[in-house]
Amino acid sequence: MLPDEIISEILSPALKVSEELFSDTSDVSPFSNYTPSTSDYLLVCKDWLRVATPLLYNVVVLRSKAQTNALQQVLKTNPEFGLFIKKLRVEGGFGTAMHTILKSAPNITDLFISLSIYSSDSTGGLCKGLPLINPHRIIIVDPHVIKPLKNKHLDALKKALFTCIPSWSNLRIFGYPDVELRSDWPQSAEKATELSQLLAHTQVHTVTFDSLSRIPQWIATLYSIPSLKVLRFQRPLDEKLVSKIESDPQLRKLAKYTRIHKPTHIEPDITPSLNPFFVPMQSASEETRETVWKRVLFFAMYTEEMRSPTFSRRTSELYPSRLPVLCVSKYFHRLALLNPHLLESLRLSLNITGLAQLLEKEPHLGSFIRRIFTAVIPTRSPIYKQAISVVFRHIPCLEVLAPVADSQLGITTELFEELGKIAGHSIQKLSVFLSDTDSDVSLSSLQRFTNLRALNTGGDIRLSGDDLGGTALLNVFTTVQDLRIRGTLGGGIWNNLVELFTNARLDSLRTLVLPMIYGSSPELDNLLRVHGDKLHHITLGPLRDIPVLNLCANLTNIKLCDQDDLAKLTPDSQYHALVKISCPDLPKNADPEEVEAMLDMYPNLREIEFHYFKWPTTEREISKSNAVLLAESLLLKNVKVLDKEGRQWSPRLKARKQSRTVS
């Protein structure tokens, strides 16, 4: 058996609420996350229950009426628990239960009060209980910056605070509400002055401000507080605010702050070698030395990071320019140029002309290029069109040609065929848009892409007349697993593209993305009828009358780009393959019960993701959310509902008299 002191040290990190979290004044509460309750630790055994109870009640955070009512019942049954409460954070009014809580917690030293009080949220218990405590510190926040709330319950709370502040003899630290944008209490000069006069009757020695973009004129009224020693600015200040503080002698004497840190690149302090002629690994073989230094260069030139299209190529303190590495010595320069560390992954835009010039002078360097991520390139310009042609002729080992954002590189049919000749056997991921609508593509050029896994294309890929009648077309794109077709229905160009992929074998196809379709067409129906049974994942724009599930029997994952399409899936009978549905949000004005009944058509469904939706964070928002009601109903059927951040909804404690979910 461990002594209680050891158990306490073990449980403290899990149960204690940090000062940073308790005093956080962000508009979105840091306690609105969806993590399991720390009270579960009390259920492990009686020893943990005994030791953990004081730790659990040391800092109490109230975010809903249900939580407040539950705490009220606990304190009525076990009044000694109230003596453990040292810090209390109240993010609402929460009715009469607050009076019982404050009456049972005479040892409160730190009080956090939110002025986010709506007309339906009674503050009677809070107003009645505030005189019963005597805190050392109080923090007041009002997250409603643009549109301040106005109702009788909020006015009553403000009045109670104004009454209690002078009477709190232990008050030493006062956290000022945000004072920048509000025209309501205590932002205006009149209210700010009134609050300063109240603080003058206390023993407050520290006043804190969470964030300021300017120094208000009324701050001078705080100088009249006899006991004031510090005006603390919690967040770093820019030089403009610092100069404003320094220009006021009284403010300069009281102010405590930090400046905004501007990162600067600091060269490492390296002690010079005692032997200036020292050569690392001099006694090792050349093969060993090259192997080691090549690995060092791999990390020094952050090769792994460069392989991602989202990696920023802008130099920073963490990722400085890679060129100085080449200037260390002739040995490093030779190793870097003889290996793909420098040229393996490139991001090209207007700098493509420089790469073209380099490859014309040093053509062997083109074999090191594996990935090209394209930004905006004016391909209609003859200069850049020529540069692309030069680059395409020198990249025989290219594996990826993709954009850095959701766009495509527009190239002509001639450039497309040139790319196929040089890199068709090696390229695995290709994203291009054929901008030349006057030229046909030869079948042989398409057959050169023998290793293609992912294809993102649009434009007019149209076969020449001599190739249209043969059956050899079936051998095109047989290795493509992920196909993304860009374009809109109703145009001959898009229909030609869809017809091409309909006639291709596409033996390996598993994922089809059609993000820009609007409605149905015979061409699209034929595509899904021919290849639908191969698909496991599909992404579609507005469905309208496309019978997707009837044409694709094996879909496990479907992503919709229009939230109203969720109700349009409706297969003819139960669809057993579907495991996940992703859509922007619930259909507008959707009844959760009707949506739940519709989802019963998918007995193996395990996950629904709303990729534009974020779970509500306040009791008021949660009580109005249809998505919350649906999530809790589906959870009983073992179906998870996720928001855009991938967070699953976790049911909150409910008040007995309410049928809706609350925080």
N, C-alpha and C positions, 0 to 999 in steps of 0.2 A: 504493500500500500504506500502510495506517495503522500507526503505531508501536504497540507492545504496550500502552503506557500509555493511549493513546486507546481501544483496543479494550477494555481493562479497565474504563475508566470507562463505556463503553457497556453492557457486560454486567453490571456490578455490581448495578444495581437489579433485574435479573431473576434473578440467581443468589444474591444474599446473603439470608440469613434474618435478619429483624430481631430485635433483642434482646427486643422485646415478645412475639413469637411463640415464641422459644426458651424463655423463662422462664414462659410461660403455664401456670398450674396448674389450669385448668378441668377439670371432670370429663370433658368430651368434648375430646379433643385437637384443637387448631387445625390439625393436620396430617392430620386425617381427611377433609379435603375431597377432591373428585374432579377435580382440575385436572391438566392434562398435566404430565409429568415435566420438570423444568428441565434434565435431562441431555440433552434433545434439542438444546440450543444447541451442545453439543460436536460435533454431527454436521454442522454447517454447512460447515466447512472446517478445514484443519490449523491455521491461525492461531488460529481461535476455540478449537480443542481445546487448543492449547498455553497460551493465556491463561486460558481458563475453568476448566481443571482445578484450579488452586489455589483459585479462588473456590468451586467446587463442593464441594470437600472441607473448606473452612474450617469449616463447620457441618454436622455429620452428624446426621440424625434417623433412628433405627431403630425401626420399628413392626411388623416381622414377621420370622419366621425366614428367609423367602426373601431379604429385603433383607440380613439379617445374613450369610447364607451367601454371597451375591453379593459383599458388601464384603470378606469374608474371602478369597475367591478373588482379588479385585483386589489386595489388599494382599500376598498371597503372590507374585503375579506382578510387582507394582510396589511394593515396600516403601517407596520414597521418597514415595509418596502419603500414607502414614501421617503423615509429618512435617507435612503441610498441616493436619491436623485440630487445631483449637483448641477447638471446642465440640462436645460429644457429648451427645445426648439419647437415652436408652434407655427405651423404653416397654414393657419386658417382660424375660424372662430370656434366651431365645434360645439356650440351650445352650452348647456348647463353643466355638462360633465367636467368642464375645465375648472369650475369652482371647487369641486371635490378634489381634483388633482392638485391644485395649488394649495389648498388647505392642508393636504396630506404631505406636502413637500416643503417644510420650512427651511431646509438646508440648501435651497437653490442659490447658487452663486452666479451663474451665467444664464441669461434669458435672451432668446432669439425670437423676435416677433415679426411675422409677415403681415403687411397691410393689404394683402390680396384677399379682401373680404367682399363677397358678393351679397346681394340683397337677401338671398336665401340662407345665408350663413350667419347664425346668431352669435353675437359676442357677449351675451349677457353673463355667462359663467366666467369668461375671461375678465371682464370688467369688474365683476364682483370679487374675483380671486386675487387680482393684482395687488391690492393693499395688504394681503396676508403674507407677502414675501418681502425680502429685503436683499435684492441681488447686488453683487459686486460689479457686474458688467451687464449691460443691455445693448443688444444690436437690433436695429429696426431697419427693415427693408420694404421697398415698394416696387415690385417688378413691373407695374403698369406705367411705363414711361410715356408713351404717346397719348393714351387715353386714360387719365386717372379715374379710378372708380369713385362714385359718389352714392352713398346710401346711408340710412340711419344707423345701421350696425357698425359701419366703418367710422362714422362720426362719433359714435359712443365710445369706441375703442380709443380713438385719438384723444377724446376728452378725458378718459380714464388715465391714459398715459401722462397727459399734462398735469393731472392731479397727483399722480403717484410719484413722479420724478423728484419733486422737492422733498417728499416725505421719506425717500429711501436713504437712510443714513449711511448705509454701506456702499452706496454707489460711488465707484471710482473711475470706471471706464464707460464711455458712451459712444456707441457706433452710430454715426449719423446716417440717416437715410440718403439715398442717392439724391443729389441736390442740383442736377444739371438741367434737366428738361422739363420737370413738372411745374405746373403753375399752382398745384395744390400744396398741402402741408408737407414738409415745412420749407418748400422750395422758395416761395416768394420771400422778399426781404422782410416783410412784416411778420410772417410766421417764423422765419429764421431768427429774427430779433427776439420774438416772444420766447422761443425755445432757449436762446442764450440767457435770457433773464431768469428762466426757470433753473438752468444749470448753475447759475450764479449762487443759488441757495443750496447747492449740494457741495460735497467734497470731491467732485470729479477732478481728477488730475490728468486724464488722457481722453482726448476726443479723436476718433478715427474716421477717416473718409475712405470709402472703398475705391472709388474711381472719380477722377476729375479731368475734364478737358480744358477747364479754365479755373481761375481762382475768383470766386464770387466776391463782390464788394462787401457783402454783409459778414464775411468771415471775421472782419475787424470787431464785430460785436462779441465774439468769443473771448477777446482779450480781457473783458471785464470780469471773467470768472476768477475769483481770487485764488482758488486752489489749482488752477490749470498750469500744467508743466509741459505738456506735449500735445502737439497737433500732428497726428501720425497719418501719413498718406500711404495706404496699403499697397497700391500698385505703383510701379516705376513711372517717373515723370519725364517728359521730354524737356529739352533745353529751354523751350519757351516758358514753360511753367516754372522751371528752376530759377530762371532770371527774374520772373515775377516775384517769387518768394524772396530771393536775395535782395530785391529792391525795397522790401518792407522790413525795417529793423526788428519790429516786434514779431512779425511772422517768421523771420529768419531765426530768431531766438527760440521759438517754440517748435518749428517744423522739424519733423523727422521723415526722411524719404530716401528713396534710391533712384538713381538715374536709369533711363532706358539703356540697356547694354547694347552697344553696337559691336557686333562680332568683328574681330580683326584677326587676320592670319598671323599667327605667331610661329616663327621658326623654332623647331625644337632645339633645346640647348644640348648640343652634342659635344662631348669632350674630345678634343683632337687626339689622335693616336700618338703615343710616345715615339713610335717608329714611323716616320713619314713615308717610308718605302714599303710599308706592310701591304701585302696583297692577300685578301681573303682566299682561303682554300688553295694556296699556291702549290702545296704538295699533292693536291688531288689531281686526278686525271681530267683532261679537258671535257670528256663526256660527263663526268660527275659535276664539274663546275657549271656546265651549260644547263644540266637538268635542274640543279638547285636554283640558279639565277633565273631561269625561265619561270620557275614556280614563284619566285619572289616578284618578278615582273607581272605575273598573273594577278596578284593581289594589289601591287602598287598601282596598276593601271585599271583597277576595278573592272576586270573583264566580265565577271559574272553579272554585275549590275547593268552593264551596257547591253546585255542580251534582252532586257525588257524594253518594250516600246514606250512605256510610261516613264522611264528613267530620264530625268532632266539632264541635258548635256551642258547646262550652264555651270560654270565653275563656282564653287562654294568653299567654305572652310573645311567641310567634310570631304568634298570631292574637288580638289584643286585641279588645275590643268595637268594633263598627262605629258605634255611636251617636255617639261623640264627633266623628266625621267630619261629622255633620250639624250639629254645634254650632260649627263653625269660622266660618261666616258665613251670612247669609241667602242668599247666592248659592249656596253649597254645598248648603244645605238645599233650595233650590228645584230644583237640578239633580238631586239624589239622588231626590227625590220625583217628578220628571218623567221618570225613567228607571228601568229595571228592576233597577238595581244592588242596591237594598235589599230588594225584594220578589220578585225573579226566582225564587229557590229558597228554600223555607221548610221547616223541620222543625216539625211540629205534634204536640202531645200535649195536655196540659191547657191550654196557652196558646191553644188554638183559639178560646176564648171572646173573648179580647182581639182576635184577628184579625177575628172576626165583628163586634165593635163598631166597629173601625176601618173595615171595608168598608161598614157601614151609614152612617157619617158621611162617608166619602170613597169612594163607589162606583167612581169612575174608577180607583182604584189597583188594583182587581181585574184589570184588563186587563194589568198588568205581571207577574202571577204566571204562571210557566211550569212550575214543578216543585213538587210538594208531597210531602214524605216524612213519613209518619205513624209515630209511636211508639204507645204505649199510650193509647187514648182510650176511656173508658167509654161506649160508644155507646148503652147501654140507658138511661142517664140522660137525662131529658127536656131538661136544660139543654144537654148536649153534643150531643144529637141535633138540637136547634134550632140550635146553633152551626154544625154541619156543613151544615145546610140553608141557612143564610145564606151561608156560604162558597161552597157549590156554585152559588148563584144569581149570584155575582159573579166568576166565573173563566172568561170566554169564550175565553181563549187558552191554557188549561191544556194542557200536553203530556205530563206525567208525573204519575201518582198511584201511589206505590209505598211500601212499608214500609221502615224503616231496618234491619230485621232480617228473618229468614225468617218473616214473619207476614203477616196481611192486615187491612185495615180492614173491620170488619163494618158493613154498612149495610142498611137496609130496601129493599124493592122500590121504594117511593116515592122514596127518595133516589137510587137507581140511575137511575130514569127521569128525575129532575130533572137529574142529572149529564149524561145523554145529551142532553137538550134544550139545555143551555147550552154544553157543551164536547165533545159527541160528534164534531163535525167537526174538532176540533184535537187531541184527545188521542191519543197514540201508544203510551203504555205505561200499562197499567191493572192494578192488583192490588186486588181487592175480594172480600169474602165476603158473600153474600146471607144475612143472618140471619133474614129474615122468610119463614118456610116456609108461611104461610097465603095469600100473595098470588101471583098469576101475573104474569109479565112480558109486556107486549104486544110483538108483533112489530115494531111501528113504533119502539119505544124501542131495540131491538137494531140496527135498520137505521140509526140515527143515528150509530153509531160507524163512520164511513166512512174514517177514517185510522188505525185501530188497527193497530199492528205487533206488540205483545207483550201477551198477556192471561194473567193469573194469577188464577184464580178457583176458588171452591168454593161449597158451599151448594146451594140449590135454585133454579136458573134454569129455571123451568117456564113454558112458553107457555100463554096462555089458550086455552080450548077453541075459540074462533072461528078461531084461527090454525093449529090442528093439521092441518087437512086440506088446506090449500093448498100450491102449489108455490113460493110466494113465499119460503118459508123458505130456499130454496137461495141466496138473495142476502145472507145474514147472514154477517158476519165474513170477507168475501172478501179483505181486506187483511192478515189476521193471519198473521204468519210464525212466531211463537214462542208456543206454547200450553202452559200449565201448568195441569193439573187436579188439585185437591187433594181428597182424600176417600178412603174405603175401600170395597172391593167388598162386596156383600151388602145394602146399604141402598138403599131406593127413591130417596132424594135423589141419591146418587151416580149411580145408573143413569139418572135423568132427565137429569142434566147430560151424561153421556156420550152419551145418545141425541140430545140437542140438537146437539152438535158432530158427531155422525155424519151428521145430516141437513143440516147447514150446508155450503156450498160449499167454504170454506177453500181457495180457489184458490192462495193464496200460502204455505200451510203448509209449513215446512221442519223445524221443531223441535217435538217433543212431549215433555213432561215429566210423568211419572206417578209421583211419588216415594213414594206411600203405598199403592199397590195391593198386595193380598195374594191371589194366585191369579188365576183367570181367570173370565170371565163371558160370556154371549152378547153383552151390550152392548159389552164391550171388544173381543171378536173382530170385531164388526161395524164398530167404529170403525177398527180397523187394516185391515180388509179394504177399506173404502171409501177411506181416506186413506193407507194404508200406502205406496203407491208414490210419494207426494209427499215422504215424509220422508227427510231426510239425517241428522238427529241425533235420537236418542231416549234418554230417561232413564227407567228402570223400577225399581220396587221389587221385592220377591221374585217371581221369575218363576213358579215351579211349572210349570204345564202350558201356558204361553202360547207358541205357536210364532212368536216374533217375526220371525225371519229369513225364515220361509216366507210371512209376511203382508206384509213390508216388503222389497221387492226392491232398493231403492237406498240403503240406509243406509251412510253412510261413517263414522259415529261412533256408538258405543253406550256408554252409561254405566249400570253396574249398581250397585244399592244394597246388594246382598247378595253377598258374595264367593263363596258356593257356587254362584251362578248362572253363573259363568264356564263350568262344565262342562255347563250345560244349554242353551246356545245351539244347538249342533249342528244346522246346516241339513241338508236332505235331500241336498244336493249341495254342491260347492264354491261358496263365496260370494265373488264377485270384487269387490264394491263396497266392502266394509269396509276402512277404513284405520286406524282407531284404536279400541281398547277401553279403557274406564276402569272399574275395579272397586276395592273397598276394599283387598283383599289377595289373595294366593293362597288357594284353597280349603284348609280345614283338612286336614292330613295328605295334602296333594296330592303326587303323584309328579311331579317336574319333567319327566321323560321323557314321561309320559302327557299332561301339559298341553301340552307342545311338539307332540306328535302330534296333539292335538285342534286346535291352532292352525294346523296344516297345511291345514285346511279353508278358510283365508282367504289365498289366494296373494298378495294385494296389501296385506296387513296390514303397517304400518310402525311402529306405536307402541302400546305398552301402558303404561297409567298406573295405579299403585296409589295411590289418593288418601288412604289412611289409613296407608300404610307409609313408613318412612324407612330408608334404607340403613344397614346396620350399620357401626360405626366402628372396631371392634377386630378383631384377628386371630381371636380366639376366636369372636366373633359371626359373622364372615364365613364361617368354616369350617362353621358349622351352618345357614347360611341357604339354604333351597331357592330363594328368589327370586334369589339371586346365581347359582346354578347355571343357572336358567332364563334369566336375563339374558345370561349368557355364551354359552349355546347359541343363543339367538335372534339375538344380535349377528352370528353367522356367516351368518345368513339376512337380514341388513340390517333387522332389527326392533329398535327401541330400546325399552328398558324404563326408565320414569321412576318416581321416588318422589313423595311428596306435595309436595315442594318443587320438582318439575320437573327434578330432576337425573338425568341418564342415568348408568347404571352404567358405570364404567370398569374394565376387567380389571386385576387386581393381579398383581404378580410372584409366581410360584409356585415352591415348593420342589420339587426333582426327585422326591423320594420320595413326594410327596403328590399325590393326585388331586383333592382339593378345593381351592377357591379360598382364598387367604390374602391378607392385606393386604400 
